[in-house]
Amino acid sequence: MKNELQYIENLKSNESFFEEEFSRLENYYVLDSKDEIHDFVRENEGILVLLDAVKPCLEKYFKNDEYKLYVSYDPEIVDNVKLVLLVNVSYERFQNGADDDLWQITLKILPLRRKINIFRE
């Protein structure tokens, strides 16, 4: 995606474009609670950019695994809501470097997170 900031502006200003882009998530991710995820992403359009950018990394490190999105609420902090990407791996894979690969993905998308101003983990 060459112009991420313009893409985000288009998502904010064009409801049908947002809905089309959001619906594409289901082609790649399992959506645990679609309505909650929709509302979260609608308030944080840049997440779509990150989810798109992380796909090649997931394919590289976790090709045969399942990717699930869900919204997480912190019961102690009212406004602490996060979209979580869960990568379901086998126990063997978990024991053999999955954490290192997740860290590599985090490092790879860090410049993009800075560019579009999304810093929460």
Buried (B, 14 or more C-beta within 10 A) or exposed (E): EEEBEEBBEBBEEEEEEBEEBBEEBEEBBEBBEEEBBBEBBBEBBBBBBBBBBBEEBBEEBBEEBEBBBBBEEEEEEEEEBBBEBBBEBEEEBEEEEBEEBBEBBEEBBEEBBEEBEBEEE
